[in-house]
Amino acid sequence: MVDSTSQERQDGRIRDHERIADLQAIEDLAISYAHAVDDHDWARFEGLFIPDASIDYTASGGITGSP
């Protein structure tokens, strides 16, 4: 049994407020990514990724590598 202070729910679903916060964080990241690319701000672009990230744009004719 899960007590009322636990962050987990017995049905495995994410609480509504947590889901909204997650969706907002994803939206903010996507907007930051777009602005960094549009502004050619590669330092800001690189800062959006974890240090050991690897990106692959070869499916659209681009490059692959680290940010």
TORTI-533383 format. One record per atom (N, C-alpha, C): chain; x, y, z; residue number from 1. Coordinates in steps of 0.05 Angstrom, whole numbers, plus 32768, in hexadecimal, padded with zeros to 4 digits. Layout:
A, X, Y, Z, NUM
...
end
This chain:
A, 8011, 7FE8, 8000, 1
A, 8000, 8000, 8000, 1
A, 8012, 8019, 8000, 1
A, 800A, 802D, 7FF1, 2
A, 8019, 8046, 7FEF, 2
A, 800C, 805A, 8001, 2
A, 801D, 8067, 8013, 3
A, 8011, 807B, 8025, 3
A, 800C, 8095, 8016, 3
A, 7FFD, 80A7, 8023, 4
A, 7FF5, 80C0, 8016, 4
A, 800B, 80D3, 8010, 4
A, 8023, 80CF, 801D, 5
A, 8039, 80E1, 8018, 5
A, 804B, 80D8, 8002, 5
A, 8047, 80C0, 7FF7, 6
A, 8057, 80B6, 7FE2, 6
A, 8051, 80C4, 7FC8, 6
A, 8066, 80C7, 7FB7, 7
A, 8062, 80D4, 7F9D, 7
A, 8057, 80C0, 7F88, 7
A, 8058, 80A6, 7F8F, 8
A, 804E, 8092, 7F7C, 8
A, 8031, 808C, 7F81, 8
A, 8024, 8085, 7F6B, 9
A, 8007, 807E, 7F6D, 9
A, 8005, 8060, 7F68, 9
A, 7FF2, 8053, 7F74, 10
A, 7FEF, 8037, 7F71, 10
A, 7FE8, 802F, 7F54, 10
A, 7FDB, 8040, 7F45, 11
A, 7FD3, 8039, 7F2A, 11
A, 7FEA, 803F, 7F16, 11
A, 8000, 804B, 7F1F, 12
A, 8017, 8050, 7F0E, 12
A, 8014, 8069, 7EFD, 12
A, 7FFE, 8077, 7EFF, 13
A, 7FFA, 8090, 7EF0, 13
A, 8008, 80A7, 7EFD, 13
A, 8011, 80BA, 7EED, 14
A, 801E, 80D2, 7EF7, 14
A, 8008, 80E5, 7F00, 14
A, 800C, 80F2, 7F16, 15
A, 7FF9, 8105, 7F21, 15
A, 7FF6, 811C, 7F0D, 15
A, 7FDF, 8127, 7F0B, 16
A, 7FD9, 813C, 7EF8, 16
A, 7FEC, 8154, 7EF9, 16
A, 7FF2, 815E, 7F11, 17
A, 8004, 8175, 7F13, 17
A, 8020, 816E, 7F0B, 17
A, 8029, 8155, 7F10, 18
A, 8044, 814C, 7F07, 18
A, 8045, 814A, 7EE9, 18
A, 8030, 8140, 7EDD, 19
A, 802E, 813D, 7EC0, 19
A, 802F, 8159, 7EB3, 19
A, 8020, 816C, 7EBD, 20
A, 8020, 8187, 7EB2, 20
A, 803C, 8193, 7EB4, 20
A, 8049, 818F, 7ECB, 21
A, 8064, 819A, 7ECE, 21
A, 8078, 818D, 7EBA, 21
A, 8075, 8173, 7EB6, 22
A, 8086, 8165, 7EA3, 22
A, 8082, 816F, 7E87, 22
A, 8068, 8172, 7E7F, 23
A, 8062, 817D, 7E64, 23
A, 806D, 8199, 7E60, 23
A, 806B, 81AA, 7E75, 24
A, 8075, 81C5, 7E73, 24
A, 8093, 81C5, 7E70, 24
A, 80A1, 81B3, 7E7E, 25
A, 80BE, 81B1, 7E7C, 25
A, 80C6, 81A9, 7E60, 25
A, 80B8, 8196, 7E54, 26
A, 80BE, 818D, 7E39, 26
A, 80B9, 81A3, 7E25, 26
A, 80A3, 81B2, 7E29, 27
A, 809D, 81C9, 7E17, 27
A, 80B2, 81DE, 7E19, 27
A, 80BB, 81E5, 7E31, 28
A, 80D0, 81F9, 7E36, 28
A, 80EA, 81F0, 7E28, 28
A, 80F1, 81D7, 7E2A, 29
A, 8109, 81CD, 7E1E, 29
A, 8108, 81CE, 7E00, 29
A, 80F1, 81C7, 7DF4, 30
A, 80EE, 81C8, 7DD7, 30
A, 80F0, 81E5, 7DCD, 30
A, 80E4, 81F8, 7DDC, 31
A, 80E5, 8214, 7DD4, 31
A, 8102, 821E, 7DD7, 31
A, 8110, 8217, 7DEC, 32
A, 812C, 8220, 7DEF, 32
A, 813D, 8214, 7DD9, 32
A, 8138, 81FC, 7DD1, 33
A, 8147, 81EF, 7DBB, 33
A, 8143, 81FF, 7DA1, 33
A, 812A, 8205, 7D9B, 34
A, 8123, 8213, 7D83, 34
A, 8130, 822F, 7D83, 34
A, 812F, 823D, 7D99, 35
A, 813B, 8258, 7D9A, 35
A, 815A, 8256, 7D97, 35
A, 8166, 8243, 7DA4, 36
A, 8183, 8240, 7DA1, 36
A, 818B, 823B, 7D85, 36
A, 817D, 822A, 7D77, 37
A, 8183, 8224, 7D5B, 37
A, 817E, 823C, 7D49, 37
A, 8167, 8249, 7D4D, 38
A, 8160, 8261, 7D3D, 38
A, 8174, 8277, 7D41, 38
A, 817E, 827A, 7D5A, 39
A, 8191, 8290, 7D60, 39
A, 81AE, 8288, 7D5B, 39
A, 81B2, 826F, 7D52, 40
A, 81CE, 8264, 7D4E, 40
A, 81DE, 8267, 7D68, 40
A, 81D1, 8264, 7D7E, 41
A, 81DE, 8266, 7D98, 41
A, 81E6, 8249, 7DA1, 41
A, 81FE, 8241, 7D97, 42
A, 8205, 8225, 7D9B, 42
A, 820D, 821E, 7DB7, 42
A, 8216, 8232, 7DC6, 43
A, 821C, 822E, 7DE3, 43
A, 8203, 8228, 7DF2, 43
A, 81EE, 8237, 7DEC, 44
A, 81D4, 8232, 7DF9, 44
A, 81C8, 8217, 7DF0, 44
A, 81CB, 8211, 7DD6, 45
A, 81C2, 81F8, 7DCA, 45
A, 81D0, 81E1, 7DD9, 45
A, 81EA, 81E2, 7DDC, 46
A, 81F9, 81CD, 7DEA, 46
A, 81F0, 81CA, 7E07, 46
A, 81E9, 81E0, 7E14, 47
A, 81E1, 81DF, 7E2F, 47
A, 81C6, 81D2, 7E34, 47
A, 81B7, 81CC, 7E1F, 48
A, 819D, 81BF, 7E22, 48
A, 81A0, 81A0, 7E24, 48
A, 81B8, 8196, 7E20, 49
A, 81BD, 8179, 7E20, 49
A, 81CE, 8171, 7E38, 49
A, 81CB, 8158, 7E40, 50
A, 81DD, 814D, 7E54, 50
A, 81F9, 814B, 7E48, 50
A, 820E, 814B, 7E59, 51
A, 822A, 814C, 7E4E, 51
A, 8231, 8135, 7E3B, 51
A, 8226, 811D, 7E3F, 52
A, 822E, 8107, 7E2D, 52
A, 8218, 8101, 7E18, 52
A, 8208, 8116, 7E11, 53
A, 81F3, 8112, 7DFD, 53
A, 81FF, 810D, 7DE2, 53
A, 81F0, 80FE, 7DD2, 54
A, 81F6, 80F9, 7DB6, 54
A, 81DE, 80FF, 7DA5, 54
A, 81E1, 810E, 7D90, 55
A, 81CA, 8115, 7D7F, 55
A, 81CF, 810A, 7D63, 55
A, 81BA, 8104, 7D55, 56
A, 81BC, 80F8, 7D3A, 56
A, 81A6, 8104, 7D28, 56
A, 81AF, 8114, 7D16, 57
A, 819D, 8121, 7D02, 57
A, 81A0, 8115, 7CE7, 57
A, 81AC, 80FD, 7CE5, 58
A, 81B1, 80F1, 7CCB, 58
A, 8198, 80EA, 7CBC, 58
A, 8182, 80E5, 7CCA, 59
A, 8169, 80DE, 7CBD, 59
A, 815F, 80F5, 7CAC, 59
A, 8167, 810D, 7CB3, 60
A, 815E, 8125, 7CA3, 60
A, 8175, 8131, 7C94, 60
A, 818A, 8121, 7C90, 61
A, 81A0, 812B, 7C80, 61
A, 81B5, 813B, 7C90, 61
A, 81B2, 813A, 7CAA, 62
A, 81C5, 814A, 7CBC, 62
A, 81DC, 8139, 7CC6, 62
A, 81E7, 8143, 7CDB, 63
A, 81FF, 8136, 7CE7, 63
A, 81F8, 8126, 7CFF, 63
A, 820C, 8118, 7D0A, 64
A, 8209, 810A, 7D23, 64
A, 8221, 8111, 7D34, 64
A, 821E, 8110, 7D4E, 65
A, 8234, 8116, 7D60, 65
A, 822A, 8120, 7D7B, 65
A, 823B, 812F, 7D89, 66
A, 8233, 813B, 7DA2, 66
A, 822C, 8158, 7D9D, 66
A, 821A, 8163, 7DAE, 67
A, 8212, 817F, 7DAA, 67
A, 8229, 8192, 7DAD, 67
end
